[in-house]
């Protein structure tokens, strides 16, 4: 279903600061501005700051911010009852918390790597990944080939996750529509790090194996739906889809051989 673009859009981006995410998302915001202007929209750009929510001009406001700033912006605009285009504050909070996102996705029937809070990871086998519980873009991810987990990471602020080795796939889903799986061409076992995502970007292409592509899309379609307000699996549904409100709009998967089975593994992405 096609939708007409509004005549005027305000793109909200973050202020300049040294963190690399700031520069990456500012560049992405500029790309959106150019695309909208090319489509005939009257576009203005505003910077978001902790004290600027009520000073933003009338919208529609389109948020293009890094995850931590997006979470602050969604909360501030929601508290001020200001409408915007972007993920809800609840969806951002769920997806910014990797442990909560894993719990929701697992409960919805999506195959996920074994995951635990780092302080409770005694049942997981090495090698495994240690990740900040709240964060994005693979910042702070470390591979531990053998134990024990160092005490500084054995907290509620880090998670431990089973290492899955295989081909890296990514697929988008929005409002029940499932996209075409793409393969990211990394040497098997190579972590998809922040540097590789943004600086040394590997090639990617649609998955050419029709049975695998169909299986990946079917697996997402068959997952139990999530309630947009609670983030918990819904009890009944006729659509059998994950709605956009749950905060999961993209899943990164690995075609892997784990305990003798091929299994796509899903991780969270903000929606």
Secondary structure by P-SEA (a helix, b strand, c coil): cbbbbccbbbbbbbcccccaaaaaaaaaaaaaaaaaaaaccbbbbbbbccccccccccccbbbbccaaaaaaaaaaaaaaccccccccaaaaaaaacaaaaaaaaaaacccccccccccccccccccbbbbccccccccbbbbbcccccccccccccbbbbbbbbcbbbbbbbccccccbbbbccccccccccccccccccccccccccaaaaaaaaaaaaacccccccccccccccccccccccccccbbbbbbcccccbbbbbbbbbcc
